[in-house]
Amino acid sequence: MRISFIGGGTMGEAIIKSLLAKEVAAPADIMVSDVSQSRRDILVKRYGVKALDDNRKASEGAEAVVLAVKPQDLGKVLGEVKGLSAQQLVLSIVAGATLDSLRQGLGHPCLVRAMPNMPAQIGEGMTVWIATAEVNQQQRELARSILAALGEEVYVSSEKYIDMATALSGSGPAYVFLVIEALTDAGVHIGLPRDIAEKLVIETMLGSTRAVKLLGKHPAELRNMVTSPGGTTTEGLLQLETGGLRSLLLKAVIAAYNKAKNLGAK
């Protein structure tokens, strides 16, 4: 299997690293094209892949061409790789790039649009993806194997869910990081050393998340298990509800969703 990456930035490197770590591909199977000489040198040194600065040459002969460039560079890139064979799969992780825009820009029907999130950089990501009708079963499995190397993956039946996933799982890590930061600062405020506060918060977040996943209980049920009548947790939750935490998170996701739709409409 040969996979070409058009763009060797942070997310492109994350996919390459995961593919090699999970042994989905070997270094000899991967070609990367990037405008930056320093990025090409880094990727060759770290992973033993091949790299060049010509997008068209990089895509030649590849079973899958992964578009991992910045949205503002996509138009130029699509023109450079236009003319792919019908047997080649194009997998785009470019934010806001719709299947229609990719089809028009490439003149190519076999397309996958995917939205991975930041934890994909450590193989713990959540990716939502969709494929055009022209993508055959073998190509779907190829796309799935690439995306599964990043963590969990979910195929959706409609492209509208990609923008929704962008707002929830794509932007979601930023919301979680903000909560971790705020809780850590709160721990310091009441007197804990910062390193201890940070460890308490991180492990609490990890353990709580795994409890939701492994115990199979509704989050509300798990919350009630921690909340004793008249106890400390009750007092803390009262402040969060009074401050409108639920409403703010809802508004954040809606705002991010609207922004994602506007990006796709451009």
Helices and strands as residue ranges (DSSP letters): E 3-6, H 10-21, G 27-29, E 30-33, H 37-47, E 50-52, H 55-59, E 64-67, G 71-73, H 74-81, E 89-92, H 99-106, E 111-115, G 118-122, E 125-131, H 137-148, E 151-155, H 160-165, I 166-170, H 172-189, H 194-215, H 219-226, H 232-242, H 245-265
